[in-house]
Amino acid sequence: MKKVIFMTDACSLDCNALDFACFIAGNAKASLKGLFFEDADYVDDAVLSDLSPSPCGDILGEPDTVGFETSTEIQALNIQRFKDFCAKRNITCTVRCLGKADLDNALIESRFADLIVAGGKMSFPDEKNRFPSPFLRGVLQKAECPIIISSERIRYVEEIILAYDGSASSVFAIRQFAYLLSFFDSKRIIVVQVGDVSEVSYKQQISELLKGYYSQIGYEVLHGEDPAFELFNFLKKRDHCFIVMGAYGRAYLSQLFKDSTATPLIQLLKQPVFITHC
């Protein structure tokens, strides 16, 4: 992997997601491109900057200015903080500024990248109560490279959870994860299938595939009438894990992004989630 994209609202730098993006880029020895989505509607308005400690303060220190600032100044400050963050991690970085929720150009950028990292709560002023935001939903549906959604600060990863159903898309996601994030090869792997099956589908074949990448592999079959609920129930009991999912919108995984499951989805996103599709 050579190129990672980090997506953020320019007025609200997601330092937890940035920290994880730098962790990924650093371990993969990849460059990091910051896509900053600027809110032009508010560009000349004076806003009161947050006087509480900076979420990046433990690494970057406090911002140089506090109090009333324009959105333009806040966006410029966040871009500089991004560059400083990368410099402290010895990560080569570039920046591109896009318009608010500019999905078309974001998707073009995804075509020429290996991976996207974005915060799960990424939103814009008129979307604060919508999760995931329409913009993030569009990225998840149409991005042309895999995506990692990361909302909480990740201190370490103990195990990789592979959400698997035997489909081509779920196996494709597993391969992509193994190729791109090969530095997780020493972690414990758990293959999880939900449904009315007695054992993991094509167990011999998936075992042969995984043994080429990992040495600690376990399998779980979850039974229940509601696959999404069973998956959530399994995941919410686990800490320090990285979740890998196949095609967005396919089979029971599509339920993860329906409005009816928004609350458990937020709980799920306390752990980083890797999503891709064929």
Secondary structure as GFF3:
##gff-version 3
##sequence-region A 1 278
A	DSSP	beta_strand	3	9	.	.	.	ID=ss1
A	DSSP	alpha_helix	15	28	.	.	.	ID=ss2
A	DSSP	beta_strand	31	38	.	.	.	ID=ss3
A	DSSP	three_ten_helix	40	42	.	.	.	ID=ss4
A	DSSP	beta_strand	46	48	.	.	.	ID=ss5
A	DSSP	alpha_helix	57	60	.	.	.	ID=ss6
A	DSSP	beta_strand	68	70	.	.	.	ID=ss7
A	DSSP	alpha_helix	71	88	.	.	.	ID=ss8
A	DSSP	beta_strand	93	99	.	.	.	ID=ss9
A	DSSP	alpha_helix	103	111	.	.	.	ID=ss10
A	DSSP	beta_strand	115	118	.	.	.	ID=ss11
A	DSSP	three_ten_helix	125	127	.	.	.	ID=ss12
A	DSSP	alpha_helix	134	142	.	.	.	ID=ss13
A	DSSP	beta_strand	147	149	.	.	.	ID=ss14
A	DSSP	beta_strand	159	163	.	.	.	ID=ss15
A	DSSP	alpha_helix	168	180	.	.	.	ID=ss16
A	DSSP	three_ten_helix	182	184	.	.	.	ID=ss17
A	DSSP	beta_strand	188	194	.	.	.	ID=ss18
A	DSSP	alpha_helix	203	211	.	.	.	ID=ss19
A	DSSP	beta_strand	217	222	.	.	.	ID=ss20
A	DSSP	alpha_helix	227	235	.	.	.	ID=ss21
A	DSSP	beta_strand	241	245	.	.	.	ID=ss22
A	DSSP	three_ten_helix	251	257	.	.	.	ID=ss23
A	DSSP	three_ten_helix	259	261	.	.	.	ID=ss24
A	DSSP	alpha_helix	262	268	.	.	.	ID=ss25
A	DSSP	beta_strand	273	275	.	.	.	ID=ss26
###
